[in-house]
Amino acid sequence: MEDFNRITIDPEVCLGQPIIRGMRITVSTILKQIANGMTHKEILESYPELEEEDITQSLQYAVWLSSQQAKQIPLKSAVNG
């Protein structure tokens, strides 16, 4: 597993979702902001307690997680529908 030193999981915080540095800001919140077109600068302005590395590591975590899940979840072929 990668070294995600800014991402924590605590069952007592945000229902055990991955969060940034113990704060109540979930990785998914950051990813949703990016997916909706917000820039890193806009995210940092909206959440001043975040740092650039928090955003970068959230993206790295999403990449790692999707590559791990891809090994476990069969997807339908685009060719065969």
C-alpha positions in Angstrom: 0.0 0.0 0.0 1.1 3.5 -0.7 2.1 5.8 2.1 -0.9 8.1 2.6 0.3 10.0 5.6 -2.4 12.7 5.3 -5.4 10.3 4.9 -6.9 8.7 8.0 -9.8 6.4 8.6 -11.5 6.5 11.9 -14.8 4.7 12.4 -15.8 7.4 14.9 -15.3 10.2 12.3 -17.5 10.7 9.2 -18.7 7.1 9.4 -15.3 5.7 8.7 -14.8 7.4 5.4 -11.2 8.4 4.5 -10.6 11.9 5.8 -7.8 14.4 5.6 -5.4 14.7 8.6 -8.1 13.8 11.1 -10.3 16.7 10.1 -13.9 16.2 9.0 -13.1 16.8 5.4 -13.5 13.6 3.4 -11.3 12.6 0.5 -14.6 12.2 -1.5 -15.4 15.9 -0.8 -12.2 16.9 -2.4 -12.6 14.6 -5.3 -16.2 15.8 -5.9 -14.9 19.4 -6.0 -12.3 18.5 -8.6 -14.9 16.5 -10.6 -17.2 19.5 -10.7 -14.4 21.6 -12.2 -13.0 23.4 -9.1 -9.4 24.3 -9.3 -6.9 23.5 -6.5 -6.8 27.2 -5.7 -10.6 27.4 -5.4 -10.7 24.3 -3.1 -8.0 25.8 -0.9 -10.0 29.0 -0.7 -13.2 27.2 0.2 -11.3 25.0 2.8 -8.5 27.2 4.2 -7.4 24.4 6.6 -6.4 22.3 3.6 -3.0 22.3 2.0 -2.0 21.6 -1.6 -0.5 18.2 -0.6 -3.9 17.2 0.9 -5.5 17.6 -2.6 -2.6 15.8 -4.3 -2.7 12.9 -1.9 -6.5 12.7 -2.3 -6.0 12.2 -6.0 -3.2 9.7 -5.5 -5.5 7.8 -3.1 -8.3 7.7 -5.6 -5.9 6.3 -8.3 -4.5 3.7 -5.8 -8.0 2.7 -4.7 -9.4 2.4 -8.3 -6.4 0.2 -9.3 -7.0 -2.0 -6.3 -10.7 -2.3 -6.9 -10.2 -2.9 -10.6 -8.5 -6.2 -9.6 -11.5 -7.3 -7.6 -14.6 -6.1 -9.5 -15.3 -7.5 -12.9 -16.7 -4.9 -15.3 -18.8 -5.5 -18.4 -16.9 -5.4 -21.6 -17.6 -2.3 -23.7 -17.6 -4.6 -26.8 -20.0 -7.2 -25.4 -22.2 -4.8 -23.4 
